[in-house]
Amino acid sequence: MAKIEHLNLLNKGVNEWNEWQSKNAWIEFDLSESDLSNRDLQGVKLIGVNLHKANLSNSNLSNAFLERSNLSKVNLNHANLHKVLIDNFTQLDDKWRRVWEIINQPTSHRNLRDVDLSNANLSNANLSNADLSNADLRKANLRNADLSEADLIGANLSNADLYKTNFLNANLREANLFNANLTGADLFNANLIKTNLKNADLSITLALYTDFEGATLTGTCIWNWNISSETILDNILCEYIYLWVDFTDRRPSDPSKIFAPGDFARLVQKAQETVDLIFRNGIDWQAFSSSFQALKAEQITVEGSDRAFSVRAIENLDDGSFIVRINTPSSADKAEIERSFHAKYQAELQRLEGMYRETLQCKDEQIEQYKRENTNLWALVQREATRSINIENRNIIVNSETIQGAAYTEEIKGSGYTQGDNQVNQ
């Protein structure tokens, strides 16, 4: 465990730490297992420091000195390792040493054409601005990695796991992304000119301002991807596409058909004008109607008109889920529309559930009251059945015979009654 006095000293700032360490170089500094995440540690001197199992995720370590330091099992997820100085005595796990090498390779060796990074685990690595042109990254694990501003021209990323990878402003021109998993990736303003994306999964990617000119997209899944009118789709090579998760809902639907030139762009343009609202457990139509009208009112405020905001289609899928396709202006923020609708819908469901519960509670109270009233009524019937009744000047018919009398007492008992001294049975 870290020595508290060493941790407290580092907490005072990089300058004070560096000055103190320079004057006390013989001390064994211990920051092991300490939480140093999200810190600005630019230029920090951690020479010979024990950082075993420390958490340095999301920290800025650029220009730091880490010679002779123990960084085994350290968490460097998304840490900035640019211009970090290490030496042969620095203990660093293979994954992070490889990340360091990619980022800090000498200028004379920046072409990675012959560097084998296939099957490499680079998940959660900060590789922003890295030069990975022509790199062999087949089947590499780059999940959640930061490749913003990276040079990936001609890189081979076939079958790579690029789940939620950040390619903001990255150059992927002529790269090979055949069969790559790009689910949730950020391709904002990325250059994918002549890139091979055949059979890639582009579900829920952000591809605003992305240039796909001349790219190959045959067999790609584009479920719920986010593009705009600024996304360039000129000369796309695409024979068929999948519009639903897990590469289902092929277009053209007929497996024997393929797109004619330009068909893909037209299909995508149509998709740009709609938002798909997905309901996996059925739809409460009352909640849907209220939420949709509220959303429509918002659009009038934002767009000045609701003319382009309407339900285009409702699709009932085989698994019981529904897709409601909404017409929207091409300029609209579709992600925000989807988030806003589902927030309203969930709130409305909760409100209606509260009303249903209140109604059911009232019903329960009514049932209890009914039971109480019926119980009292039955007691009343029983009392009335046993009380004596005085009858005067009445003619009583018993067994078809009329009995006259000025006065007598009738006591109802069981299935008969007494008349005078006689028992009359019914």
VOGU-3710 file (C-alpha; in Angstrom, 3 decimals, decimal comma):
1> makiehlnll> 0,000/0,000/0,000  1,095/3,569/-0,685  2,739/5,513/2,089  0,309/8,220/3,107  3,037/10,876/3,374  4,130/10,177/-0,220  0,565/10,350/-1,509  -0,111/13,562/0,400  3,013/15,100/-1,094  1,961/14,230/-4,646
11> nkgvnewnew> -1,470/15,697/-3,915  0,216/19,075/-3,358  1,128/19,229/-7,038  3,668/18,077/-9,605  6,155/20,897/-9,010  6,405/20,347/-5,258  6,641/16,577/-5,736  9,424/16,895/-8,350  11,447/19,257/-6,198  11,155/17,039/-3,133
21> qsknawiefd> 12,002/13,842/-5,033  15,102/15,445/-6,566  16,362/16,286/-3,112  15,532/12,837/-1,674  16,490/10,512/-4,504  17,652/7,751/-2,104  14,161/7,301/-0,599  12,050/4,361/-1,752  8,863/6,075/-2,878  5,724/3,975/-2,545
31> lsesdlsnrd> 2,494/4,896/-4,370  1,374/1,310/-4,920  -2,402/0,661/-5,177  -3,099/4,404/-4,955  -5,890/6,064/-6,961  -4,243/8,575/-9,281  -6,966/8,525/-11,927  -8,036/11,637/-13,845  -4,922/13,544/-12,712  -2,890/16,095/-14,644
41> lqgvkligvn> 0,591/14,659/-14,095  2,380/16,267/-17,033  6,117/16,227/-16,502  5,921/14,390/-13,191  9,093/12,629/-12,029  8,182/9,155/-10,816  11,702/7,769/-11,093  12,118/4,558/-9,151  8,614/4,852/-7,661  6,602/1,764/-6,742
51> lhkanlsnsn> 3,282/2,159/-8,613  2,303/-1,514/-8,529  -1,481/-1,845/-9,061  -1,974/1,920/-9,020  -4,912/3,419/-10,910  -3,708/5,967/-13,477  -6,684/5,717/-15,806  -7,539/8,880/-17,767  -4,498/10,653/-16,337  -2,244/12,888/-18,393
61> lsnaflersn> 1,292/11,502/-18,085  2,755/13,270/-21,099  6,443/14,129/-20,648  6,544/12,138/-17,389  9,720/10,403/-16,164  9,121/6,754/-15,281  12,614/5,266/-15,355  13,143/2,343/-12,976  9,508/2,554/-11,824  7,364/-0,459/-11,023
71> lskvnlnhan> 4,239/-0,156/-13,184  3,236/-3,811/-13,105  -0,520/-4,383/-13,099  -1,118/-0,639/-13,241  -4,368/0,656/-14,772  -3,452/2,924/-17,706  -6,838/2,911/-19,447  -7,050/6,053/-21,615  -3,957/7,512/-19,960  -1,910/9,895/-22,095
81> lhkvlidnft> 1,531/8,308/-22,562  2,899/10,716/-25,165  6,602/11,487/-24,667  6,747/9,443/-21,469  10,322/8,421/-20,640  10,926/4,811/-19,574  14,017/2,606/-19,605  14,942/-1,061/-19,575  14,408/-1,152/-15,816  10,845/0,156/-15,970
91> qlddkwrrvw> 8,458/-2,660/-15,115  5,528/-2,308/-17,504  2,976/-4,905/-18,585  3,285/-6,054/-22,221  0,008/-4,394/-23,261  0,999/-0,934/-22,061  4,590/-1,274/-23,261  3,174/-1,946/-26,723  0,913/1,115/-26,453  3,912/3,192/-25,365
101> eiinqptshr> 5,941/1,913/-28,325  3,181/2,780/-30,818  2,865/6,313/-29,497  6,518/7,065/-28,860  8,243/5,222/-31,695  11,215/7,172/-33,142  10,455/9,268/-36,194  12,713/7,084/-38,333  10,589/4,023/-37,513  7,127/5,535/-37,767
111> nlrdvdlsna> 6,026/3,356/-40,682  4,461/0,274/-39,114  3,967/-1,576/-42,394  5,982/-4,532/-41,141  4,915/-4,364/-37,487  2,645/-7,238/-36,496  -0,122/-5,998/-34,190  -2,573/-8,699/-35,213  -4,529/-10,083/-32,274  -3,004/-7,345/-30,089
121> nlsnanlsna> -4,938/-6,264/-27,007  -5,094/-2,482/-27,214  -8,465/-2,026/-25,542  -9,014/1,251/-23,658  -5,681/2,555/-24,939  -5,125/6,212/-25,698  -3,705/6,099/-29,235  -4,765/9,576/-30,281  -2,573/11,068/-33,011  -0,747/7,748/-33,387
131> dlsnadlrka> 0,788/6,844/-36,729  -0,636/3,436/-37,576  -0,534/3,768/-41,333  -0,248/0,378/-43,050  -0,248/-1,352/-39,637  -1,351/-4,969/-39,411  -4,179/-4,837/-36,859  -6,100/-7,909/-37,986  -8,313/-9,257/-35,175  -6,895/-6,646/-32,823
141> nlrnadlsea> -8,893/-5,722/-29,723  -9,381/-1,950/-29,828  -12,591/-1,767/-27,803  -13,108/1,692/-26,304  -9,709/2,789/-27,593  -9,051/6,417/-28,522  -7,822/6,673/-32,113  -8,884/10,263/-32,648  -6,697/12,135/-35,146  -4,827/8,858/-35,787
151> dliganlsna> -3,265/8,069/-39,163  -4,627/4,687/-40,267  -4,135/5,036/-44,001  -3,950/1,579/-45,541  -4,139/-0,144/-42,143  -5,511/-3,670/-42,040  -8,268/-3,787/-39,412  -10,145/-6,749/-40,801  -12,060/-8,693/-38,146  -10,920/-6,192/-35,533
161> dlyktnflna> -13,052/-5,435/-32,479  -13,669/-1,685/-32,715  -16,630/-1,498/-30,343  -17,096/2,133/-29,230  -13,691/3,047/-30,611  -13,128/6,770/-31,090  -12,106/7,597/-34,677  -12,848/11,313/-34,449  -11,038/13,045/-37,341  -9,079/9,849/-38,010
171> nlreanlfna> -7,734/9,108/-41,474  -8,842/5,628/-42,567  -8,403/6,171/-46,277  -8,029/2,833/-48,110  -7,992/0,968/-44,805  -9,353/-2,576/-44,666  -12,191/-2,944/-42,135  -13,649/-6,119/-43,618  -15,899/-7,848/-41,081  -14,888/-5,391/-38,337
181> nltgadlfna> -17,114/-4,695/-35,349  -17,704/-0,942/-35,384  -20,797/-1,011/-33,178  -21,106/2,291/-31,357  -17,913/3,672/-32,880  -17,396/7,417/-33,277  -16,579/8,122/-36,929  -17,293/11,851/-36,736  -15,476/13,620/-39,578  -13,414/10,511/-40,292
191> nliktnlkna> -11,937/9,899/-43,728  -13,089/6,532/-45,085  -12,480/7,188/-48,769  -12,084/3,874/-50,614  -12,164/2,006/-47,312  -13,262/-1,626/-47,368  -16,156/-1,991/-44,895  -17,615/-5,141/-46,370  -19,595/-7,117/-43,754  -18,649/-4,601/-41,059
201> dlsitlalyt> -21,092/-3,815/-38,255  -21,783/-0,080/-38,236  -24,750/-0,284/-35,854  -25,362/2,875/-33,800  -22,194/4,538/-35,051  -21,803/8,298/-35,231  -20,813/9,124/-38,802  -21,612/12,826/-39,156  -19,451/14,590/-41,767  -17,744/11,283/-42,567
211> dfegatltgt> -16,426/10,786/-46,073  -17,320/7,321/-47,423  -16,635/8,167/-51,064  -15,784/5,048/-53,014  -15,959/2,856/-49,895  -17,164/-0,739/-50,091  -20,193/-1,317/-47,844  -21,584/-4,577/-49,197  -23,106/-6,675/-46,412  -22,673/-3,953/-43,791
221> ciwnwnisse> -25,150/-3,616/-40,907  -26,189/0,035/-40,505  -28,871/-0,342/-37,846  -29,555/3,011/-36,209  -26,327/4,617/-37,406  -26,229/8,391/-37,152  -25,349/10,248/-40,337  -26,321/13,608/-41,778  -26,726/15,317/-45,105  -23,029/16,219/-44,792
231> tildnilcey> -22,029/12,536/-44,735  -20,509/11,836/-48,150  -21,838/8,682/-49,803  -20,711/9,260/-53,376  -19,803/6,257/-55,525  -20,451/3,784/-52,701  -19,907/0,159/-53,730  -22,761/-1,738/-52,133  -24,703/-4,749/-53,339  -26,857/-5,255/-50,235
241> iylwvdftdr> -27,162/-3,986/-46,688  -28,701/-5,004/-43,346  -30,979/-2,620/-41,479  -31,483/-4,560/-38,260  -29,238/-5,918/-35,504  -27,316/-9,161/-35,939  -27,270/-8,659/-39,725  -30,987/-9,176/-40,284  -33,573/-7,351/-42,437  -31,582/-7,489/-45,668
251> rpsdpskifa> -32,143/-4,914/-48,383  -32,956/-5,735/-51,081  -35,156/-8,232/-49,224  -34,915/-10,761/-52,057  -31,585/-12,562/-51,489  -31,227/-13,006/-55,226  -31,305/-9,238/-55,826  -28,587/-6,600/-55,399  -28,644/-2,818/-55,456  -28,324/-0,987/-58,719
261> pgdfarlvqk> -25,800/1,868/-58,685  -27,122/4,675/-56,483  -29,761/2,560/-54,726  -27,854/2,436/-51,458  -27,514/6,216/-51,284  -31,238/6,608/-51,942  -32,087/4,095/-49,232  -29,840/5,856/-46,742  -31,273/9,239/-47,692  -34,717/7,909/-46,866
271> aqetvdlifr> -33,409/6,636/-43,550  -31,982/10,092/-42,825  -35,519/11,434/-42,768  -36,776/8,974/-40,150  -36,132/7,919/-36,580  -36,858/4,349/-35,516  -38,425/4,063/-32,057  -38,000/0,512/-30,795  -40,287/-1,124/-28,229  -39,131/-4,557/-27,141
281> ngidwqafss> -41,934/-5,313/-24,670  -45,005/-4,073/-26,497  -46,431/-0,552/-26,575  -48,729/1,264/-24,185  -50,538/3,264/-26,841  -51,926/5,802/-24,381  -48,405/6,548/-23,150  -47,156/6,613/-26,755  -49,795/9,099/-27,864  -49,146/11,497/-24,983
291> sfqalkaeqi> -45,359/11,286/-25,414  -45,522/11,727/-29,174  -47,761/14,792/-28,914  -45,402/16,329/-26,336  -42,436/15,649/-28,619  -44,325/17,098/-31,567  -44,972/20,287/-29,612  -41,224/20,538/-28,943  -40,494/20,183/-32,654  -42,852/23,050/-33,453
301> tvegsdrafs> -40,803/25,191/-31,076  -37,474/24,066/-32,566  -38,346/23,788/-36,259  -41,197/26,306/-36,414  -43,472/23,632/-37,885  -44,492/20,016/-37,271  -45,161/19,392/-40,958  -42,284/16,913/-41,304  -42,935/15,237/-37,950  -45,337/12,320/-38,196
311> vraienlddg> -45,625/8,535/-37,949  -44,504/6,927/-41,187  -44,970/3,254/-40,304  -45,527/0,818/-37,468  -43,920/-2,613/-37,768  -44,851/-5,556/-35,551  -41,894/-7,959/-35,449  -42,133/-11,694/-34,936  -40,611/-11,545/-31,438  -43,370/-9,256/-30,157
321> sfivrintps> -41,363/-6,039/-30,383  -42,470/-3,004/-32,375  -40,735/-0,393/-34,503  -42,466/2,940/-34,939  -40,815/4,886/-37,751  -41,128/8,651/-37,375  -40,729/11,175/-40,186  -38,341/13,932/-39,147  -36,660/16,874/-40,865  -33,323/15,838/-42,363
331> sadkaeiers> -31,616/18,525/-40,287  -33,045/17,264/-36,985  -30,883/15,778/-34,241  -32,231/12,244/-34,450  -30,319/10,946/-31,461  -31,778/13,723/-29,319  -35,290/13,039/-30,671  -34,967/9,372/-29,745  -33,623/10,155/-26,261  -36,288/12,790/-25,647
341> fhakyqaelq> -39,131/10,533/-26,754  -38,065/7,557/-24,627  -37,617/9,815/-21,583  -41,143/11,161/-22,044  -42,516/7,691/-22,703  -40,983/6,215/-19,541  -42,243/9,151/-17,467  -45,722/8,730/-18,924  -45,660/4,992/-18,220  -44,842/5,715/-14,588
351> rlegmyretl> -47,610/8,315/-14,373  -50,170/5,946/-15,863  -49,018/3,134/-13,605  -49,601/5,422/-10,635  -53,090/6,148/-11,900  -53,791/2,444/-12,431  -52,606/1,663/-8,923  -54,771/4,435/-7,497  -57,765/3,142/-9,438  -57,130/-0,400/-8,255
361> qckdeqieqy> -56,821/0,831/-4,693  -60,189/2,592/-5,041  -61,658/-0,625/-6,442  -60,278/-2,561/-3,487  -61,769/-0,028/-1,093  -65,128/-0,260/-2,878  -65,049/-4,053/-2,618  -64,315/-3,873/1,093  -67,126/-1,390/1,574  -69,476/-3,617/-0,408
371> krentnlwal> -68,531/-6,552/1,792  -69,199/-4,519/4,917  -72,540/-3,306/3,591  -73,574/-6,820/2,578  -72,555/-8,178/5,950  -74,737/-5,590/7,664  -77,593/-6,318/5,265  -77,421/-10,030/6,018  -77,495/-9,292/9,749  -80,549/-7,122/9,147
381> vqreatrsin> -82,279/-9,917/7,246  -81,554/-12,325/10,049  -82,955/-9,925/12,639  -86,062/-9,339/10,570  -86,537/-13,072/10,090  -86,775/-13,710/13,836  -88,762/-10,753/15,110  -92,500/-11,046/16,071  -95,078/-9,429/13,823  -98,490/-8,298/15,121
391> ienrniivns> -101,287/-8,459/12,611  -104,765/-7,110/13,222  -107,936/-7,584/11,209  -106,198/-9,605/8,564  -107,384/-12,656/6,665  -104,710/-15,333/6,387  -104,832/-18,038/3,767  -103,448/-21,318/5,062  -103,590/-24,392/2,881  -106,203/-22,704/0,658
401> etiqgaayte> -108,426/-21,936/3,693  -109,155/-18,453/4,823  -108,720/-17,831/8,531  -110,300/-14,754/9,932  -109,329/-13,207/13,146  -109,385/-9,869/14,848  -105,866/-10,259/16,152  -103,091/-12,836/16,416  -99,338/-13,123/16,626  -97,159/-14,589/13,866
411> eikgsgytqg> -93,666/-15,838/14,734  -91,558/-16,894/11,831  -89,470/-19,905/12,749  -87,542/-21,917/10,242  -89,717/-23,063/7,326  -93,077/-22,461/9,024  -94,835/-20,203/11,463  -97,369/-20,508/14,309  -100,903/-19,257/14,018  -102,426/-19,063/17,398
421> dnqvnq> -101,809/-22,460/18,934  -101,372/-24,166/15,572  -98,113/-24,755/13,734  -98,344/-23,973/10,048  -95,650/-25,463/7,759  -94,821/-24,137/4,333
//
